[in-house]
Amino acid sequence: MTTLAQFRETWRRDRVFDFMLPTPEFERPVDTRHGPILYVEDVSVSFDGFKALNNLNLYIDDGELRCIIGPNGAGKTTMMDVITGKTRPDTGSVYFGQRIDLLKLSEHQIARGGIGRKFQKPTIFEALSVYENLELATAADKRVWYTLTRQLNGEQRDRINEVLIQIGLVDKRHSNAGELSHGQKQWLEIGMLLMQNPRVLLVDEPVAGMTGEEVEHTANLLTSLAGKHSVIVVEHDMAFVRSIARKVTVLHQGSVLAEGTMDQVQNDPRVIEVYLGE
Ligand SMILES: Nc1ncnc2c1ncn2[C@@H]1O[C@H](COP(=O)(O)OP(=O)(O)OP(=O)(O)O)[C@@H](O)[C@H]1O
């Protein structure tokens, strides 16, 4: 007799029935037995006839740190919008692990299901302390009055302390978030995302406007997250990309132009022509 477990084993990603789709908010871990945690396949997005993404194929391995570069308008933001459910593609498929079809989930479900996104502009609560910001981020229920009046359990407190160490803000735990430097605000927001234990973190231009020291701290932070999380960094700062990148994907006109180590893509004549030679 076929048990449900055996049946699951034989599922093909393209044959998942809606009613069997796990609710990603509650069912973990995501199935990454085949390697990738994200499958973006043949994805196209048009805006008024203009193809922002053009049969884009991108595979991100579980725990990898991937840098995405490319000229203005290459489709980097649109790609992140598609993965996080903000923009729906015209064609193609996007899977989280083997079985979770992200195109069937709302932006909220995707975020709660383990794909966190850090926008360029931090969205921290400036009037609250660093600790309180992290405390807010632990909650499934984002209603501030509820969150701040309830007691944290020991595990949640441990997690906040762990994240404070990770982001390097232990000494600032009682400072108001509004008093932090630009870089520290960015790290706090990364910390808030980490409180949700995301499997994938999308980070948009993390070092824009940072001092040299802050850039270095950010490089250390993002590289320390790889392994435990899959981290996708979109960044224009080439020195920064070089300092953290293992594998780089170059987007151009909505497709992958080149992929490889920083040395490989930097020496690729097509990449030099459309991007690095600018
Ligand atoms: N909502 C939209 N409506 C119309 N056109 C759009 C929309 N969003 C993006 N585009 C266009 O799609 C193309 C890709 O944009 P996208 O923002 O994804 O590029 P990008 O690689 O992130 O660029 P940048 O490095 O400048 O942020 C651009 O030509 C942009 O003008």
The ligand as an SDF file (V2000), in Angstrom:
LIG
                    3D

 31 33  0  0  0  0  0  0  0  0999 V2000
    6.4420   48.5070  -12.5420 N   0  0  0  0  0  0  0  0  0  0  0  0
    7.1280   48.7290  -13.6690 C   0  0  0  0  0  0  0  0  0  0  0  0
    6.5180   49.2920  -14.7360 N   0  0  0  0  0  0  0  0  0  0  0  0
    7.1830   49.5010  -15.8710 C   0  0  0  0  0  0  0  0  0  0  0  0
    8.4780   49.1810  -16.0700 N   0  0  0  0  0  0  0  0  0  0  0  0
    9.1370   48.6400  -15.0460 C   0  0  0  0  0  0  0  0  0  0  0  0
    8.5030   48.3820  -13.7880 C   0  0  0  0  0  0  0  0  0  0  0  0
    9.4180   47.8220  -12.9570 N   0  0  0  0  0  0  0  0  0  0  0  0
   10.5620   47.7340  -13.6560 C   0  0  0  0  0  0  0  0  0  0  0  0
   10.3970   48.2290  -14.8930 N   0  0  0  0  0  0  0  0  0  0  0  0
   11.4120   48.2650  -15.9450 C   0  0  0  0  0  0  0  0  0  0  0  0
   11.9560   46.9710  -16.0680 O   0  0  0  0  0  0  0  0  0  0  0  0
   13.3630   47.0250  -16.2730 C   0  0  0  0  0  0  0  0  0  0  0  0
   14.0710   46.2320  -15.1960 C   0  0  0  0  0  0  0  0  0  0  0  0
   13.9870   46.9420  -13.9880 O   0  0  0  0  0  0  0  0  0  0  0  0
   14.6430   46.4790  -12.6250 P   0  0  0  0  0  0  0  0  0  0  0  0
   14.3030   47.5200  -11.6150 O   0  0  0  0  0  0  0  0  0  0  0  0
   14.2600   45.0860  -12.3370 O   0  0  0  0  0  0  0  0  0  0  0  0
   16.1980   46.5320  -12.9590 O   0  0  0  0  0  0  0  0  0  0  0  0
   17.4480   46.5170  -11.9570 P   0  0  0  0  0  0  0  0  0  0  0  0
   18.4320   45.5600  -12.5350 O   0  0  0  0  0  0  0  0  0  0  0  0
   16.9990   46.2860  -10.5790 O   0  0  0  0  0  0  0  0  0  0  0  0
   18.0090   47.9960  -12.1110 O   0  0  0  0  0  0  0  0  0  0  0  0
   18.7880   48.9120  -11.0360 P   0  0  0  0  0  0  0  0  0  0  0  0
   20.1730   48.3770  -10.9370 O   0  0  0  0  0  0  0  0  0  0  0  0
   18.7460   50.2610  -11.6680 O   0  0  0  0  0  0  0  0  0  0  0  0
   18.0150   48.8560   -9.7430 O   0  0  0  0  0  0  0  0  0  0  0  0
   13.7420   48.5130  -16.2810 C   0  0  0  0  0  0  0  0  0  0  0  0
   13.8300   48.9360  -17.6180 O   0  0  0  0  0  0  0  0  0  0  0  0
   12.5860   49.1710  -15.5790 C   0  0  0  0  0  0  0  0  0  0  0  0
   12.3810   50.4870  -16.0700 O   0  0  0  0  0  0  0  0  0  0  0  0
  1  2  1  0
  2  3  1  0
  2  7  2  0
  3  4  2  0
  4  5  1  0
  5  6  2  0
  6  7  1  0
  6 10  1  0
  7  8  1  0
  8  9  2  0
  9 10  1  0
 10 11  1  0
 11 12  1  0
 11 30  1  0
 12 13  1  0
 13 14  1  0
 13 28  1  0
 14 15  1  0
 15 16  1  0
 16 17  2  0
 16 18  1  0
 16 19  1  0
 19 20  1  0
 20 21  2  0
 20 22  1  0
 20 23  1  0
 23 24  1  0
 24 25  2  0
 24 26  1  0
 24 27  1  0
 28 29  1  0
 28 30  1  0
 30 31  1  0
M  END
$$$$
